[in-house]
Amino acid sequence: MSATQLEQIPYVTTATFDQLVIDSPLPVLASFETPWSKLMVPLLGQLAEAFAGQLRVVRANISADSDLAARFKIRAVPTLLIFKNGVPVEFIVGTVPTRFIFEMVCKTVAVPAKVTKARRTKTIRQWPWRLALDSTLA
């Protein structure tokens, strides 16, 4: 996923949260983050690409919009919430293995999880694992 595609992952605010997340016909992965915590950004891009049409991915800046953090009792970043039919069904706090996040998303969208460890990246700033759906599912 290129940088411009990653910028297309929308930020939600208190004003737009219900429209983009609660009322969404698709399951939604909401990442609650701060501007200085960019740890989840590459993973969000990979998930948005891998589950295009099955999952909506959004980001919430809790330092600029503390009402959302209070609404869902967010106390640490990164925090991921997975919503299905407007209800949070998964709550993932802190840094956890990519495989765990991927499996939670697969469970929510009802797709069997298969994660391939293609290769380690050479740059520390890049996400270390590549995600892929099993070719039989694509």
DSSP file (Angstrom, degrees, kcal/mol; ACC not computed):
  #  RESIDUE AA STRUCTURE BP1 BP2  ACC     N-H-->O    O-->H-N    N-H-->O    O-->H-N    TCO  KAPPA ALPHA  PHI   PSI    X-CA   Y-CA   Z-CA
    1    1 A M              0   0    0      0, 0.0    45,-0.1     0, 0.0    44,-0.1   0.000 360.0 360.0 360.0 129.6    0.0    0.0    0.0
    2    2 A S     >  -     0   0    0      1,-0.1     4,-2.2    43,-0.1     5,-0.2  -0.267 360.0-104.9 -79.4 169.4    1.4    3.4   -1.0
    3    3 A A  H  > S+     0   0    0      1,-0.2     4,-1.9     2,-0.2     5,-0.1   0.867 121.3  52.4 -63.3 -36.8    1.5    6.4    1.2
    4    4 A T  H  > S+     0   0    0      2,-0.2     4,-0.6     1,-0.2    -1,-0.2   0.882 109.3  48.9 -69.1 -36.3   -1.3    8.0   -0.7
    5    5 A Q  H >4 S+     0   0    0      1,-0.2     3,-0.9     2,-0.2     4,-0.2   0.887 110.0  52.4 -66.7 -37.7   -3.5    5.0   -0.3
    6    6 A L  H >< S+     0   0    0     -4,-2.2     3,-1.6     1,-0.3    -2,-0.2   0.864 102.7  58.2 -65.8 -35.8   -2.7    5.0    3.4
    7    7 A E  H 3< S+     0   0    0     -4,-1.9    -1,-0.3     1,-0.3    -2,-0.2   0.696  93.9  68.9 -66.3 -17.4   -3.7    8.6    3.7
    8    8 A Q  T <<  +     0   0    0     -3,-0.9    -1,-0.3    -4,-0.6    -2,-0.2   0.575  69.6 103.7 -79.7  -8.7   -7.1    7.5    2.4
    9    9 A I  S <  S-     0   0    0     -3,-1.6    49,-0.1    -4,-0.2    36,-0.0  -0.659  81.0-126.0 -70.5 114.3   -7.8    5.6    5.7
   10   10 A P        -     0   0    0      0, 0.0    49,-2.6     0, 0.0     2,-0.4  -0.284   9.2-133.3 -73.5 147.0  -10.2    8.2    7.2
   11   11 A Y  E     -a   59   0A   0     47,-0.2     2,-0.3    49,-0.0    49,-0.2  -0.778  23.2-148.4 -87.0 139.2   -9.8    9.8   10.5
   12   12 A V  E     -a   60   0A   0     47,-3.0    49,-0.5    -2,-0.4     2,-0.2  -0.826  12.5-169.3-108.0 151.3  -13.0    9.8   12.6
   13   13 A T     >  -     0   0    0     -2,-0.3     4,-1.9    47,-0.1     3,-0.2  -0.705  45.1 -90.8-123.8 178.2  -14.1   12.5   15.0
   14   14 A T  H  > S+     0   0    0     -2,-0.2     4,-0.5     1,-0.2    51,-0.0   0.885 128.0  51.8 -57.9 -37.3  -16.9   12.6   17.6
   15   15 A A  H  4 S+     0   0    0      1,-0.2     4,-0.3     2,-0.1    -1,-0.2   0.829 120.2  31.2 -70.3 -32.8  -19.0   14.2   14.9
   16   16 A T  H  > S+     0   0    0     -3,-0.2     4,-2.5     1,-0.1     5,-0.3   0.514  94.2  90.9-104.8  -6.0  -18.4   11.5   12.3
   17   17 A F  H  X>S+     0   0    0     -4,-1.9     4,-2.8     1,-0.2     5,-1.0   0.926  87.7  46.7 -60.4 -49.5  -17.9    8.4   14.4
   18   18 A D  I  <>S+     0   0    0     -4,-0.5     5,-2.6     1,-0.2    -1,-0.2   0.899 115.4  46.9 -61.6 -40.0  -21.5    7.2   14.5
   19   19 A Q  I  45S+     0   0    0     -4,-0.3    -1,-0.2     3,-0.2    -2,-0.2   0.921 121.7  34.0 -68.1 -44.2  -21.9    7.7   10.7
   20   20 A L  I  <5S+     0   0    0     -4,-2.5    -2,-0.2     3,-0.1    -1,-0.2   0.749 135.2  17.7 -86.3 -24.1  -18.7    6.0    9.7
   21   21 A V  I ><5S+     0   0    0     -4,-2.8     3,-1.0    -5,-0.3    65,-0.3   0.816 125.6  39.8-113.0 -59.4  -18.4    3.3   12.4
   22   22 A I  I 3 <S+     0   0    0     -5,-1.0    -3,-0.2     1,-0.2    -4,-0.1   0.898 123.2  40.0 -65.2 -42.0  -21.7    2.6   14.2
   23   23 A D  T 3 <S+     0   0    0     -5,-2.6    -1,-0.2    -6,-0.2    -4,-0.1   0.333  87.3 124.8 -90.1   7.4  -23.9    2.8   11.1
   24   24 A S    <   -     0   0    0     -3,-1.0    61,-0.3    -6,-0.2    62,-0.2  -0.458  55.6-149.2 -71.8 135.2  -21.5    1.0    8.8
   25   25 A P  S    S+     0   0    0      0, 0.0    -1,-0.1     0, 0.0    60,-0.1   0.722  83.9  63.6 -72.7 -19.6  -22.9   -2.0    7.0
   26   26 A L  S    S-     0   0    0      1,-0.1    29,-0.1    58,-0.1    59,-0.1  -0.667 101.3 -94.8 -98.0 155.7  -19.4   -3.5    7.1
   27   27 A P        -     0   0    0      0, 0.0    29,-2.7     0, 0.0     2,-0.4  -0.406  45.9-142.9 -60.6 150.5  -17.4   -4.5   10.2
   28   28 A V  E     -bC  56  83A   0     55,-2.4    55,-3.3    27,-0.2     2,-0.7  -0.974  14.3-155.9-127.1 132.1  -15.1   -1.7   11.2
   29   29 A L  E     -bC  57  82A   0     27,-3.0    29,-2.6    -2,-0.4     2,-0.5  -0.936  19.4-167.4-101.5 114.1  -11.6   -1.8   12.6
   30   30 A A  E     -bC  58  81A   0     51,-3.2    51,-2.6    -2,-0.7     2,-0.6  -0.914   6.2-157.7-107.9 123.6  -11.0    1.5   14.5
   31   31 A S  E     -bC  59  80A   0     27,-2.3    29,-3.0    -2,-0.5     2,-0.7  -0.892   3.1-157.0-102.0 118.0   -7.5    2.4   15.6
   32   32 A F  E     +bC  60  79A   0     47,-3.2    47,-1.7    -2,-0.6     2,-0.3  -0.861  35.8 145.1 -95.4 117.9   -7.3    4.8   18.5
   33   33 A E  E     -b   61   0A   0     27,-2.9    29,-2.4    -2,-0.7    30,-0.5  -0.821  44.5-120.4-144.6 175.3   -3.9    6.5   18.3
   34   34 A T    >   -     0   0    0      3,-0.3     3,-1.4    -2,-0.3    27,-0.0  -0.838  36.8-107.5-118.6 161.4   -1.9    9.6   18.9
   35   35 A P  T 3  S+     0   0    0      0, 0.0    -1,-0.0     0, 0.0    26,-0.0   0.806 119.6  49.5 -60.8 -27.9    0.0   11.6   16.2
   36   36 A W  T 3  S+     0   0    0      1,-0.2     2,-0.8     2,-0.0     3,-0.0   0.507  95.2  77.5 -90.9  -4.2    3.3   10.4   17.7
   37   37 A S    <   +     0   0    0     -3,-1.4     3,-0.3     1,-0.1    -3,-0.3  -0.812  46.9 155.7-107.2  93.5    2.4    6.7   17.8
   38   38 A K    >   +     0   0    0     -2,-0.8     3,-0.7     1,-0.2    -1,-0.1   0.154  35.9 112.2-100.8  16.6    2.7    5.5   14.2
   39   39 A L  T 3  S+     0   0    0      1,-0.2     4,-0.4     2,-0.1    -1,-0.2   0.862  79.9  41.7 -60.5 -39.6    3.3    1.9   15.1
   40   40 A M  T 3> S+     0   0    0     -3,-0.3     4,-2.7     1,-0.2    -1,-0.2   0.573  87.8  93.5 -88.2  -9.3    0.0    0.6   13.7
   41   41 A V  H <> S+     0   0    0     -3,-0.7     4,-1.9     1,-0.2    -1,-0.2   0.901  86.6  45.4 -56.9 -48.8   -0.1    2.6   10.5
   42   42 A P  H  > S+     0   0    0      0, 0.0     4,-2.0     0, 0.0    -1,-0.2   0.912 114.2  49.7 -62.4 -39.3    1.6    0.0    8.2
   43   43 A L  H  > S+     0   0    0     -4,-0.4     4,-2.7     1,-0.2     5,-0.2   0.905 107.7  53.8 -64.5 -40.8   -0.6   -2.8    9.6
   44   44 A L  H  X S+     0   0    0     -4,-2.7     4,-2.6     1,-0.2    -1,-0.2   0.908 108.7  49.8 -60.1 -41.6   -3.8   -0.7    9.1
   45   45 A G  H  X S+     0   0    0     -4,-1.9     4,-1.9    -5,-0.2    -1,-0.2   0.903 111.2  48.4 -63.0 -41.4   -2.8   -0.2    5.4
   46   46 A Q  H  X S+     0   0    0     -4,-2.0     4,-2.8     2,-0.2    -2,-0.2   0.899 113.1  47.6 -66.5 -40.3   -2.2   -3.9    5.0
   47   47 A L  H  X S+     0   0    0     -4,-2.7     4,-2.3     2,-0.2    -2,-0.2   0.907 110.5  51.6 -67.4 -41.1   -5.5   -4.9    6.6
   48   48 A A  H  < S+     0   0    0     -4,-2.6    -1,-0.2    -5,-0.2    -2,-0.2   0.891 115.2  43.2 -61.6 -38.8   -7.4   -2.3    4.5
   49   49 A E  H >< S+     0   0    0     -4,-1.9     3,-1.0    -5,-0.2    -2,-0.2   0.917 115.0  47.6 -72.7 -44.4   -5.9   -3.7    1.4
   50   50 A A  H 3< S+     0   0    0     -4,-2.8    -2,-0.2     1,-0.2    -1,-0.2   0.827 121.3  36.1 -68.1 -32.2   -6.3   -7.4    2.3
   51   51 A F  T >X S+     0   0    0     -4,-2.3     3,-2.4    -5,-0.2     4,-1.9  -0.048  78.8 157.6-113.7  31.1   -9.9   -7.0    3.4
   52   52 A A  T <4 S+     0   0    0     -3,-1.0     4,-0.1     1,-0.3    -3,-0.1  -0.358  75.1  13.8 -57.9 128.6  -11.1   -4.4    0.8
   53   53 A G  T 34 S+     0   0    0      2,-0.4    -1,-0.3    -5,-0.1     3,-0.1   0.280 125.8  62.0  87.2 -10.7  -14.9   -4.6    0.5
   54   54 A Q  T <4 S+     0   0    0     -3,-2.4     2,-0.3     1,-0.3    -2,-0.2   0.586 106.8  29.6-116.2 -19.9  -15.2   -6.7    3.7
   55   55 A L     <  -     0   0    0     -4,-1.9     2,-0.5    -7,-0.2    -2,-0.4  -0.999  62.6-144.6-147.0 136.2  -13.8   -4.4    6.3
   56   56 A R  E     - b   0  28A   0    -29,-2.7   -27,-3.0    -2,-0.3     2,-0.5  -0.888  17.7-157.6-100.0 134.0  -13.7   -0.7    6.9
   57   57 A V  E     + b   0  29A   0     -2,-0.5     2,-0.3   -29,-0.2   -27,-0.2  -0.952  17.3 170.2-114.3 128.6  -10.6    0.7    8.6
   58   58 A V  E     - b   0  30A   0    -29,-2.6   -27,-2.3    -2,-0.5     2,-0.4  -0.906  20.8-142.4-133.1 162.1  -10.6    4.0   10.4
   59   59 A R  E     -ab  11  31A   0    -49,-2.6   -47,-3.0    -2,-0.3     2,-0.4  -0.948   7.0-161.0-125.3 146.3   -8.3    6.0   12.6
   60   60 A A  E     -ab  12  32A   0    -29,-3.0   -27,-2.9    -2,-0.4     2,-1.0  -0.995  13.0-145.0-129.4 126.9   -9.1    8.2   15.6
   61   61 A N  E  >  - b   0  33A   0    -49,-0.5     4,-1.7    -2,-0.4     3,-0.4  -0.790  15.7-173.6 -90.0 102.6   -6.7   10.7   17.1
   62   62 A I  T  4 S+     0   0    0    -29,-2.4     7,-0.2    -2,-1.0   -28,-0.2   0.694  79.3  60.2 -77.0 -17.0   -7.4   10.6   20.8
   63   63 A S  T  4 S+     0   0    0    -30,-0.5     3,-0.3     1,-0.2    -1,-0.2   0.836 114.7  35.6 -76.4 -30.2   -5.2   13.5   21.7
   64   64 A A  T  4 S+     0   0    0     -3,-0.4     2,-0.3     1,-0.2    -2,-0.2   0.721 128.9  35.5 -89.5 -24.2   -7.3   15.8   19.4
   65   65 A D    >X  +     0   0    0     -4,-1.7     3,-1.0     1,-0.1     4,-0.9  -0.664  62.7 165.9-132.0  76.2  -10.6   14.2   20.2
   66   66 A S  H 3>  +     0   0    0     -2,-0.3     4,-2.3    -3,-0.3     5,-0.2   0.672  68.5  74.3 -70.1 -16.4  -10.6   13.1   23.8
   67   67 A D  H 3> S+     0   0    0      1,-0.2     4,-2.4     2,-0.2    -1,-0.2   0.888  96.4  49.3 -63.0 -37.8  -14.4   12.6   23.8
   68   68 A L  H <> S+     0   0    0     -3,-1.0     4,-1.7     2,-0.2    -1,-0.2   0.900 109.7  51.3 -67.1 -39.6  -13.9    9.4   21.7
   69   69 A A  H  <>S+     0   0    0     -4,-0.9     5,-2.7     1,-0.2     4,-0.4   0.911 113.0  45.2 -63.0 -41.2  -11.3    8.1   24.2
   70   70 A A  H ><5S+     0   0    0     -4,-2.3     3,-0.8     3,-0.2    -2,-0.2   0.889 107.8  58.5 -68.8 -38.5  -13.6    8.7   27.1
   71   71 A R  H 3<5S+     0   0    0     -4,-2.4    -1,-0.2     1,-0.2    -2,-0.2   0.875 119.5  28.4 -59.3 -39.1  -16.6    7.1   25.3
   72   72 A F  T 3<5S-     0   0    0     -4,-1.7    -1,-0.2    -5,-0.1    -2,-0.2   0.240 109.6-116.3-109.3  12.2  -14.7    3.8   24.9
   73   73 A K  T < 5 -     0   0    0     -3,-0.8     2,-0.5    -4,-0.4    -3,-0.2   0.900  44.9-179.5  55.8  47.0  -12.5    4.1   27.9
   74   74 A I      < +     0   0    0     -5,-2.7    -1,-0.2    -6,-0.2     3,-0.1  -0.688  15.6 159.1 -80.1 121.2   -9.2    4.2   25.9
   75   75 A R        +     0   0    0     -2,-0.5     2,-0.3     1,-0.2    -1,-0.2   0.490  58.9  37.7-120.8  -9.9   -6.3    4.5   28.3
   76   76 A A  S    S-     0   0    0    -44,-0.0    -1,-0.2    18,-0.0    18,-0.1  -0.981  81.4 -99.8-142.1 152.3   -3.4    3.2   26.2
   77   77 A V  S    S+     0   0    0     -2,-0.3    18,-0.2     1,-0.2   -44,-0.1  -0.959  93.7  38.9-122.1 145.6   -2.3    3.5   22.6
   78   78 A P  S    S+     0   0    0      0, 0.0    16,-3.0     0, 0.0     2,-0.4   0.544  74.0 163.6 -78.6 149.1   -2.4    1.7   20.4
   79   79 A T  E     -CD  32  93A   0    -47,-1.7   -47,-3.2    14,-0.2     2,-0.4  -1.000  17.5-162.5-129.1 130.7   -5.9    0.4   21.0
   80   80 A L  E     -CD  31  92A   0     12,-3.2    12,-3.2    -2,-0.4     2,-0.4  -0.943   3.9-170.9-114.3 133.6   -7.9   -1.4   18.3
   81   81 A L  E     -CD  30  91A   0    -51,-2.6   -51,-3.2    -2,-0.4     2,-0.6  -0.988   9.2-154.8-120.3 133.2  -11.6   -1.9   18.5
   82   82 A I  E     -CD  29  90A   0      8,-2.2     7,-3.4    -2,-0.4     8,-1.4  -0.945  13.7-162.6-109.1 121.6  -13.4   -4.1   16.0
   83   83 A F  E     -CD  28  88A   0    -55,-3.3   -55,-2.4    -2,-0.6     2,-0.4  -0.827  11.0-177.1-105.0 139.8  -17.1   -3.2   15.5
   84   84 A K  E >  S- D   0  87A   0      3,-2.5     3,-1.5    -2,-0.4   -58,-0.1  -0.983  78.1  -7.9-136.0 125.6  -19.7   -5.4   14.0
   85   85 A N  T 3  S-     0   0    0     -2,-0.4   -63,-0.1   -61,-0.3    -1,-0.1   0.843 130.8 -57.0  55.2  36.6  -23.3   -4.2   13.5
   86   86 A G  T 3  S+     0   0    0    -65,-0.3    -1,-0.3     1,-0.2   -64,-0.1   0.485 117.3 107.7  80.2   3.3  -22.3   -1.1   15.5
   87   87 A V  E <  S-D   84   0A   0     -3,-1.5    -3,-2.5   -65,-0.1     2,-0.4  -0.940  74.8-117.2-117.0 133.2  -21.2   -3.0   18.6
   88   88 A P  E     +D   83   0A   0      0, 0.0    -5,-0.3     0, 0.0     3,-0.1  -0.552  37.5 168.5 -68.9 123.7  -17.6   -3.4   19.7
   89   89 A V  E     +     0   0A   0     -7,-3.4     2,-0.4    -2,-0.4    -6,-0.2   0.630  63.0  36.4-110.3 -20.4  -16.8   -7.2   19.5
   90   90 A E  E     -D   82   0A   0     -8,-1.4    -8,-2.2     2,-0.0     2,-0.4  -0.997  58.6-169.5-136.1 141.3  -13.0   -7.2   19.9
   91   91 A F  E     -D   81   0A   0     -2,-0.4     2,-0.5   -10,-0.2   -10,-0.2  -0.960   8.2-177.8-133.3 110.1  -10.8   -4.9   22.1
   92   92 A I  E     -D   80   0A   0    -12,-3.2   -12,-3.2    -2,-0.4     2,-0.4  -0.950   5.5-169.4-117.9 118.3   -7.1   -5.1   21.5
   93   93 A V  E     -D   79   0A   0     -2,-0.5   -14,-0.2   -14,-0.2   -16,-0.1  -0.899  46.9 -11.2-113.3 134.5   -4.8   -3.0   23.7
   94   94 A G  S    S-     0   0    0    -16,-3.0     2,-0.6    -2,-0.4   -14,-0.1  -0.178 104.8 -28.9  81.3-172.4   -1.1   -2.4   23.2
   95   95 A T        +     0   0    0    -18,-0.2    -2,-0.1   -16,-0.0     3,-0.0  -0.717  68.3 164.8 -85.6 121.1    1.3   -4.0   20.9
   96   96 A V        -     0   0    0     -2,-0.6     5,-0.1     1,-0.1    -2,-0.0  -0.859  46.9 -72.5-127.7 162.8    0.3   -7.6   20.2
   97   97 A P    >>  -     0   0    0      0, 0.0     4,-1.6     0, 0.0     3,-0.6  -0.252  38.3-125.1 -58.6 144.0    1.6  -10.0   17.5
   98   98 A T  H 3> S+     0   0    0      1,-0.2     4,-2.8     2,-0.2     5,-0.2   0.873 110.1  60.6 -55.2 -40.2    0.3   -9.2   13.9
   99   99 A R  H 3> S+     0   0    0      1,-0.2     4,-2.5     2,-0.2    -1,-0.2   0.885 102.0  52.2 -57.9 -40.6   -1.0  -12.7   13.7
  100  100 A F  H <> S+     0   0    0     -3,-0.6     4,-2.0     2,-0.2    -1,-0.2   0.926 111.6  45.4 -63.5 -45.7   -3.4  -12.1   16.6
  101  101 A I  H  X S+     0   0    0     -4,-1.6     4,-2.2     1,-0.2    -2,-0.2   0.929 113.5  50.4 -63.1 -45.0   -4.8   -8.9   15.1
  102  102 A F  H  X S+     0   0    0     -4,-2.8     4,-2.6     1,-0.2    -2,-0.2   0.898 110.3  49.6 -61.1 -41.9   -5.2  -10.6   11.7
  103  103 A E  H  X S+     0   0    0     -4,-2.5     4,-2.4    -5,-0.2    -1,-0.2   0.870 108.8  52.5 -66.6 -36.6   -7.0  -13.6   13.3
  104  104 A M  H  X S+     0   0    0     -4,-2.0     4,-1.9     2,-0.2    -2,-0.2   0.901 111.5  46.7 -64.7 -40.6   -9.4  -11.3   15.2
  105  105 A V  H  X S+     0   0    0     -4,-2.2     4,-2.5     2,-0.2    -2,-0.2   0.928 111.9  50.6 -66.2 -44.7  -10.2   -9.5   11.9
  106  106 A C  H  X>S+     0   0    0     -4,-2.6     5,-2.8     1,-0.2     4,-0.6   0.897 109.8  50.8 -59.9 -40.7  -10.7  -12.8   10.1
  107  107 A K  H  <5S+     0   0    0     -4,-2.4     3,-0.4     3,-0.2    -1,-0.2   0.893 111.2  48.9 -63.6 -39.7  -13.0  -14.1   12.9
  108  108 A T  H  <5S+     0   0    0     -4,-1.9    -2,-0.2     1,-0.2    -1,-0.2   0.897 117.0  39.1 -68.8 -41.3  -15.1  -10.9   12.6
  109  109 A V  H  <5S-     0   0    0     -4,-2.5    -1,-0.2     2,-0.1    -2,-0.2   0.379 113.1-118.1 -92.0   5.7  -15.5  -11.0    8.9
  110  110 A A  T  <5 +     0   0    0     -4,-0.6    -3,-0.2    -3,-0.4    -4,-0.1   0.903  68.1 134.2  61.7  47.4  -15.9  -14.8    8.9
  111  111 A V      < -     0   0    0     -5,-2.8    -1,-0.2    -6,-0.1    -2,-0.1  -0.995  62.8-110.2-123.0 130.5  -12.8  -15.6    6.8
  112  112 A P        -     0   0    0      0, 0.0     2,-0.4     0, 0.0    22,-0.3  -0.371  39.7-119.2 -58.8 135.5  -10.4  -18.4    7.9
  113  113 A A        +     0   0    0    -10,-0.1     2,-0.3    20,-0.1   -10,-0.1  -0.631  39.6 164.8 -85.1 130.3   -7.1  -16.9    9.0
  114  114 A K        -     0   0    0     -2,-0.4     2,-0.5    18,-0.2    18,-0.4  -0.923  11.4-173.2-140.7 115.7   -3.9  -17.7    7.2
  115  115 A V        -     0   0    0     -2,-0.3     2,-0.5    16,-0.1    16,-0.1  -0.935   7.3-157.9-111.6 130.5   -0.9  -15.5    7.8
  116  116 A T        -     0   0    0     -2,-0.5     2,-1.3    14,-0.3    14,-0.3  -0.915  13.3-144.9-108.2 133.6    2.2  -16.0    5.8
  117  117 A K        +     0   0    0     -2,-0.5     3,-0.1     1,-0.2    14,-0.1  -0.753  27.6 174.1 -91.2  89.0    5.6  -14.7    7.1
  118  118 A A        -     0   0    0     -2,-1.3     2,-0.3    12,-0.5    -1,-0.2   0.962  55.6 -44.7 -66.1 -53.4    6.9  -13.8    3.7
  119  119 A R        -     0   0    0     -3,-0.2     2,-0.3     9,-0.2    -1,-0.3  -0.952  54.6 -97.6-172.4 155.3   10.1  -12.2    4.9
  120  120 A R        -     0   0    0     -2,-0.3     2,-0.2    -3,-0.1     9,-0.1  -0.608  43.3-123.1 -76.9 142.1   11.5   -9.8    7.4
  121  121 A T        -     0   0    0     -2,-0.3    -1,-0.1     7,-0.2     9,-0.0  -0.544   7.0-136.3 -84.3 156.9   12.0   -6.3    6.1
  122  122 A K  S    S+     0   0    0     -2,-0.2     2,-0.4     3,-0.0    -1,-0.1   0.742  83.8  75.7 -84.9 -23.8   15.4   -4.7    6.2
  123  123 A T  S >  S-     0   0    0      1,-0.1     3,-1.0     4,-0.1    -2,-0.1  -0.760  71.8-145.7 -94.0 132.6   14.2   -1.3    7.5
  124  124 A I  T 3  S+     0   0    0     -2,-0.4    -1,-0.1     1,-0.2    -3,-0.1   0.839  97.0  61.1 -63.4 -33.4   13.2   -1.1   11.1
  125  125 A R  T 3  S+     0   0    0      2,-0.1    -1,-0.2    -3,-0.0     2,-0.2   0.691  90.1  83.5 -71.9 -18.0   10.4    1.5   10.3
  126  126 A Q  S <  S-     0   0    0     -3,-1.0    -5,-0.1     1,-0.1     0, 0.0  -0.548  96.6 -96.3 -85.4 152.9    8.5   -1.0    8.1
  127  127 A W        -     0   0    0     -2,-0.2    -1,-0.1     1,-0.1    -4,-0.1  -0.495  34.5-135.5 -66.2 133.2    6.1   -3.5    9.5
  128  128 A P  S    S+     0   0    0      0, 0.0     2,-0.4     0, 0.0    -7,-0.2   0.679  78.7  51.5 -72.7 -18.0    8.1   -6.8    9.9
  129  129 A W        -     0   0    0     -9,-0.1     2,-0.4   -11,-0.1   -12,-0.1  -0.911  68.9-141.1-122.6 147.7    5.5   -9.2    8.5
  130  130 A R        -     0   0    0     -2,-0.4   -12,-0.5   -14,-0.3     2,-0.3  -0.864  19.4-141.3-101.7 138.4    3.5   -9.2    5.3
  131  131 A L        +     0   0    0     -2,-0.4     2,-0.3   -16,-0.1   -16,-0.1  -0.758  23.9 172.3 -99.4 146.3   -0.1  -10.4    5.5
  132  132 A A        -     0   0    0    -18,-0.4     2,-0.3    -2,-0.3   -18,-0.2  -0.984  28.4-129.0-151.6 140.3   -1.7  -12.5    2.9
  133  133 A L        -     0   0    0     -2,-0.3     5,-0.1     1,-0.1   -20,-0.1  -0.639  45.5 -92.9 -82.1 148.1   -4.9  -14.3    2.4
  134  134 A D    >>  -     0   0    0    -22,-0.3     3,-2.1    -2,-0.3     4,-1.0  -0.352  35.1-121.1 -57.0 138.7   -4.7  -18.0    1.4
  135  135 A S  T 34 S+     0   0    0      1,-0.3    -1,-0.1     2,-0.2     3,-0.1   0.741 111.6  62.0 -59.7 -23.4   -5.0  -18.1   -2.4
  136  136 A T  T 34 S+     0   0    0      1,-0.2    -1,-0.3     2,-0.1    -2,-0.1   0.717 104.5  48.6 -75.1 -18.7   -8.0  -20.3   -2.1
  137  137 A L  T <4        0   0    0     -3,-2.1    -2,-0.2     1,-0.2    -1,-0.2   0.705 360.0 360.0 -91.4 -21.4   -9.9  -17.5   -0.3
  138  138 A A     <        0   0    0     -4,-1.0    -1,-0.2    -5,-0.1    -2,-0.1   0.488 360.0 360.0 -73.7 360.0   -9.0  -14.8   -2.8
